[in-house]
Amino acid sequence: MHSLSKPLTLIARILLAAIFITAGLSKIGGFDGTVAYIASKGLPLPALIAALTIVVEVLGGIAIVLGYKARVAGFILAIFTILAAVIFHNFWDAPADQAYLQNIMFMKNL
């Protein structure tokens, strides 16, 4: 079983990191939309927050895949996803037609 642990760990790292890396890369292509969405939530310096979000998602995901400071990267990504859930997927405050989707997104982040 030990001979399988390293390949399985790598697969798990790739699968975990995929959502962060793809989300971060998609924010690069849709940077203006990301900035507008952040601004719509009333956060200050939305362009800076968007850029930092891209860095956290992409570099954090890569660190997870490579196993480089994976615990630190995992902790940073965990804090990031909790903050994102509360700020951007606050289903309890969403209009009725959006509450269900926001609840799903909130739970995905948790």
N, C-alpha and C positions, 0 to 999 in steps of 0.2 A: 504494500500500500504506500510505503514511503516513496517509492520510485514514481508514483503518480502525483504526489503532492505538489511538486514544483510546476509541472504543466497545468494542473488544475488551478493552482494559485495564480499563474499567469493569465489563464482564461478568465478567472474571476476578476482579476485586476482590469483586464481589457473591457469586460462587460460593465463593470462599475464605472470606469472612466469614460466610456463611450458617450453617455448622456451629457457629461460635462463638456467634453471636447467638442462634440457636435453642436451643443448649444452655444458655446463660446464662439466657434467659427461662424455659425449662422448670424451671430450678432455683429460680426465684422461686415458681412455683406449687407446687413440691414441696420447699419449703425444709426442712421437718422431716425428710423422707426423705433429703435431701442431707446435712444435719447428722448424721443417724444413720449414713449410709454413711461419712462422713469419720471419725466417732468410732470406727466399727468397725475402721478401719485404725490406730487408736491415736494419731492425731494430736492435739496439744493444741489447745484453743480451736476446736472444730469449727464453731461458729456464726460466728465471725470468719472462719475460712478459707472457709466457704461464701459469706459476703457478699463477701469479696475475690475469690473465684472468679467470682461473678456480675459484679462490676465489671470484672474483667480480660476476661472473655469478651464481654460486651456492648459496653463502651466500646472495647475493642481491635478488635472486629469492625466497629463503626461507623467507627472511625478508618481502618481498611483500606478500607472502601467509599468514604469521602469523600476518601481520599488525604491525610488530615491526619496528619503525622508517621507515615506508613505504615511506614517502615523501623523506627522505634522500636517501634511497635505490633506489627509482624511479629516482631521480636526477642523482645519480651515474651511474645507468644503462642507462639513456638517454645519458649522456656524452660518456659513453663507446660505445654505438651503433653508435653514430655520428662519433666518431673516427674510429671505425671499418669500417663503410661505406666508409669513405674517404680514409683510408689507404689500405683496403683489397678488396674493390669492386669499384675501380676507373675505371668504364666502359669507360670513356672518353679516357683512355690510354691503354685499353685492345686490344688485337688482334681482328680483325673483327669476327672471329669464337667464341670468348668468350664474346664479348661486350653485347650481348642481355642478357645472363645469369647474367653477372656482374651488368647490369642495374636492373634486377629484384631483385638481392640480395641487391643492394644499396637502392632501394625503400623500400624493406622489413625492412631494418634497420631504415630508416627514419620513 
